[in-house]
């Protein structure tokens, strides 16, 4: 994920939010101009995240004079000297073709550092011809919204560019990328990298609101890693804790946090870890749930996540309009055990069959919890017009579920380490491409893989009507294998992945098109 930044503060926020690369510029209101050398140097002093510098001398079109070219080459030289890891540039001729001469000089001046051709690409008159030109010039990436205002609008062109580019250059969708649409764009285009403004970065702050975060912020609840104990760690507010901990209440009521689910889901159960919260764990908790409309979601206040912070009166009033205290209770008020090793990990079922977008975690009356996990079924949200879109039919975010497997000695089949596994697809569909990735499996990758499928309401390992979708294929270590020669494309409802004799694969993708009759207005 590449995040565009124009200040030290936005750089820090982007890195905190998980950016894998920064595009540094100035004047984001003008779609980005050349940044100051000081900004690049300062970022490089506190972070190892790669920083690519915009080279653009002015706003407006991308047709440059000889003097402007010389000035930009000088800027590039200065930014290179202060540590820029790469550059972002684009230039056009008056007839909206790529200006080969200027681009060639910029690539040469970059001295083997990667250069991205920016969204000037969206103004070229022949994008496929321009792509070939950009590749031949030596650019590493091309940033594009598919010649539309936003990437979601330009999906068709982006998909065509990704396919044409192959492994020769990275086609990076940008403009209008949000947490709500990035997976759809990824699945539809098969793009590997994405670009977004720091103003709309994917950050936990957008997923959560709480009454306050006195000893430890609520974002810690959602961390992937196990909680840790640091004996000597203290803050100005008290002992540092790896979780969410509120201060002791001296008034009526209780503390709570609202968490946005990653997708609309039917929640089947929860895992609560009170690890290392012993005398300070929350004595009791409950969970409520709601299915919010887009206008309700947009009314959430901007969260200020920091120790010792409490929600402002204005933020409380905004949240109060949602009447979250009246949401459906899916886990009633229940006692929690302290965070000792023998008692910290606790599981709770939910019998609700409704679909939810948000949860409210209540602490009675206060205290700490280290981690919260919600488990259930993702409900994909395709609209009828979107069935022309090519998706990964077996992906969890599209409703794919592992139903049966032979062996999970080293992990669950959602990470695919087994002899065989049966998956129910999120949608009945026809397949055109299968991707098997053995990344990081070197001495323990399988010798071969085979994929079978069927169309049936219910399937078990003993079912006899399996058809071969992909015949046995030899695998190699630590690489992605893409297969387009499909024996039986479907329609398919379930697939069985067979690896022989054993070993591991890291990811499996089943690309195809959903059948229209799948659609239900949820």
Secondary structure, DSSP 4 states (H G I P E B T S, - for coil): -EEEE-SHHHHHHHHHTT-SEEEE-B-GGGT-BPPPHHHHHHHHHH--SEEEEE---SSS-S---HHHHHHHHHHHHHHHHTT--EEEE--B-TTSSB-HHHHHHHHHHTTT-EEEE-GGGGG-S-HHHHHHHHHHHT-SEEEE-TTSSSTTTTHHHHHHHHHHHTTSSEEEEESS--TTTHHHHHHHH--S-EEEEGGG---GGGGEEESEESSB-GGGGG-SSPP---TT-EETTEE--SSEEPPPPSSSS-EEEEEEEEEEEEEEEEEEE-TT-STTB-SEEEEEEE---HHHHTTSPPP---TTEE--HHHHHHHHTTTGGGSEEEEEEEE---SSTTTSEEEEE----S-EEEEEEEEES--EESEEEEEEEE-----GGGGGSEEETT-GGGT-EEEEES--TTS-GGG--SSEEEEEEEEEEEEEEEEEE-TT-STT--SEEEEEEE--SS--TT-S--EEEEEEEE--SSSEEEE---S----EEEEEEEEES----SEEEEEEEE-GGG----
